[in-house]
Amino acid sequence: MKEDIIYKKLNFKARRGMKETTHVINKIMNNYKSLSLSEKEELEELLDMNDQDLFDLIFKDNLNFKKKFPNIKRYVE
Protein backbone atom coordinates (compact mmCIF):
# COMPACT_ATOMS: atom_id res chain seq x y z
CA MET A 1 0.00 0.00 0.00
CA LYS A 2 2.71 2.47 0.97
CA GLU A 3 4.60 1.60 -2.22
CA ASP A 4 1.52 2.55 -4.28
CA ILE A 5 1.34 5.95 -2.61
CA ILE A 6 5.04 6.57 -3.24
CA TYR A 7 4.61 5.53 -6.88
CA LYS A 8 1.68 7.91 -7.33
CA LYS A 9 3.64 10.80 -5.84
CA LEU A 10 6.64 10.07 -8.04
CA ASN A 11 4.46 9.62 -11.10
CA PHE A 12 2.95 13.05 -10.47
CA LYS A 13 6.43 14.58 -10.12
CA ALA A 14 7.46 12.81 -13.33
CA ARG A 15 5.31 15.15 -15.40
CA ARG A 16 7.89 17.44 -16.91
CA GLY A 17 7.77 20.51 -19.09
CA MET A 18 10.31 19.27 -21.63
CA LYS A 19 9.58 16.30 -23.85
CA GLU A 20 13.21 15.13 -23.74
CA THR A 21 13.32 14.93 -19.95
CA THR A 22 9.81 13.48 -19.85
CA HIS A 23 10.92 10.69 -22.17
CA VAL A 24 13.86 9.76 -19.93
CA ILE A 25 11.78 9.91 -16.74
CA ASN A 26 9.01 7.82 -18.32
CA LYS A 27 11.51 5.12 -19.28
CA ILE A 28 12.46 4.83 -15.63
CA MET A 29 8.90 5.09 -14.30
CA ASN A 30 7.74 2.34 -16.68
CA ASN A 31 10.11 0.01 -14.83
CA TYR A 32 9.36 1.32 -11.34
CA LYS A 33 8.19 -1.97 -9.84
CA SER A 34 11.42 -3.71 -10.83
CA LEU A 35 13.74 -0.94 -9.61
CA SER A 36 16.06 -1.64 -6.72
CA LEU A 37 15.94 0.53 -3.61
CA SER A 38 19.03 2.46 -4.72
CA GLU A 39 17.48 3.07 -8.15
CA LYS A 40 14.30 4.35 -6.51
CA GLU A 41 16.32 6.69 -4.32
CA GLU A 42 18.16 8.03 -7.36
CA LEU A 43 14.85 8.47 -9.18
CA GLU A 44 13.52 10.56 -6.29
CA GLU A 45 16.64 12.73 -6.38
CA LEU A 46 16.34 13.06 -10.15
CA LEU A 47 12.70 14.15 -9.87
CA ASP A 48 13.67 16.88 -7.40
CA MET A 49 15.71 18.59 -10.13
CA ASN A 50 14.18 21.29 -12.30
CA ASP A 51 13.75 20.57 -16.00
CA GLN A 52 16.57 22.74 -17.30
CA ASP A 53 19.14 21.35 -14.85
CA LEU A 54 17.98 17.82 -15.60
CA PHE A 55 18.17 18.41 -19.35
CA ASP A 56 21.66 19.89 -19.06
CA LEU A 57 22.88 17.03 -16.89
CA ILE A 58 21.49 14.31 -19.16
CA PHE A 59 22.19 15.78 -22.58
CA LYS A 60 25.07 18.20 -22.09
CA ASP A 61 26.99 16.72 -19.16
CA ASN A 62 26.25 13.02 -19.49
CA LEU A 63 29.44 11.91 -17.73
CA ASN A 64 28.42 13.75 -14.57
CA PHE A 65 24.93 12.30 -14.89
CA LYS A 66 26.42 8.80 -14.92
CA LYS A 67 28.55 9.62 -11.87
CA LYS A 68 25.70 11.17 -9.93
CA PHE A 69 23.12 8.52 -10.88
CA PRO A 70 25.11 5.32 -11.47
CA ASN A 71 22.17 3.00 -10.83
CA ILE A 72 19.73 4.55 -13.29
CA LYS A 73 22.18 5.61 -15.97
CA ARG A 74 21.21 2.59 -18.07
CA TYR A 75 17.87 4.24 -18.84
CA VAL A 76 19.66 7.14 -20.51
CA GLU A 77 22.16 5.15 -22.56
Summary of the structure (lengths in Angstrom):
residues: 77
radius of gyration: 11.7
end to end distance: 32.0
largest distance: 38.1
contacts: 190
relative contact order: 0.15
helix: 74%
strand: 0%
